[in-house]
Amino acid sequence: MTETTKATIVYIEDDTASRMLVQRVLGNKGFEVHVASNGLDGIAIVREKRPQLILTDINLPDMDGREITTRLRSLPHFSNVPIVALTANIGPGNRELALAAGCNGFLTKPIDVASFPKQVEDYLKGRDEKLKPAEHQEHLQKHAQNLVARLESKVRELEEANQRLRELDKMKSDFIVLVSHEMRTPLTLISGYTHLLEENMKQQAGGQIPATAVAGIAEGLTQGVARMREVINEIISVSRIASGTLDLAIGPVQIGILVENLIEDFKQVCQERNLTLHVGDLKKIPIIEGDGARIKIAFENILGNAVKYTPDGGHVYLVGRHIGDTIDLIVKDTGIGIPPDEHRHIFKQFYVLGSIEHHSTSKSAFQGGGLGLGLAIAKGIVEAHNGRIWVESEKRDPKTLPGSTFHILLPVKQSVPQASDN
Ligand code: ADP
């Protein structure tokens, strides 16, 4: 066995039969042959294996052999490694184009099994089929023109594909919104009938809902329907945010009043779980321009999380300050905290921290999880108001309870007029 027969060779070829034949013929002669079926994989394998010789087909599904060669020649390690085109494409000018692109040789398929290993050894020993300078120049220019033409058509293809994807994405969002709306209709019916049932029981029992099994069922139904409505609303909001179709009904918003209303909803759960809610003086916060209903949802989600991720007996602080033309609303808790490397991720859709096995669907129980949409919705709403939202927390530790602090920064005035909701 000669020294060159121990060489590593990469062969880039999309035709399986040709790949197997070359691999067998060269393998039998002691070469270590690695194969790839397309240009991108080929370049990756070449970079990994650092072969002494590269064989490449010209017509490949993604990049062609000439493009692969030009790319490899631009990489420091492969500027001098022999690259040989191996192709059935023997039309006029093909050989010259391959050589101008940087190939050292041009062999035709089907290979001659008897002479092929010797031809490969020649290239390994330095055989280089150079073109005359004028011929090289002419074909190099042609090669460059081909590259630009290919680039143009690829850019066009990508733009079209991107457009199609955007349309599909919109269709998907529209579909989700439509289905969610359709689901709300029967829910409204169930909720209405449950209410009627409760009213009826009240009337019969003289003003109070009796403690009967039917009353218990009605209460369960009411709670189930309310939870389902929340989930549906979350899905609608997040899909509107994702598709950029979250319209805002801009008007004056009094944060102090908004928070007052909001904390009413949390009073009971805080009492049940012995959580203390400290609310700062929000009267000094100026009236801002925004969509009050949506800002309330954003705030509700952050406050809801503070409650969910703080163990019983803990504290939640809600304060606000006015800085220049912005207001900074802060929700701080004495809960389990969030690791710094998760701070960015928790605002993504469907992102939940920790094992979902322990998630309960409760909105208020300690560590009662949701769909992982609450923060994505809050972020979408805040950003639609040209604001910013972020979290500060040292770590996550259910024992030492480092706590988390969420900031919601909102501009007092909206510079760009927003479309009103419909
Ligand atoms: P979910 O509705 O499941 O709580 P969110 O989008 O509201 O989803 O929150 C994403 C994740 O961020 C949660 O799974 C939770 O682990 C973490 N997280 C959010 N707020 C807090 C907080 N105040 N303290 C600790 N972890 C939090």
Residues whose N, C-alpha, C, O or C-beta is under 5 A from the ligand:
A	BS01	ADP	N305 A306 Y309 G335 G337 I338 I346 Y351 V352 L353 G369 G370 L371 G372 L373 G374 L375 A376 S404
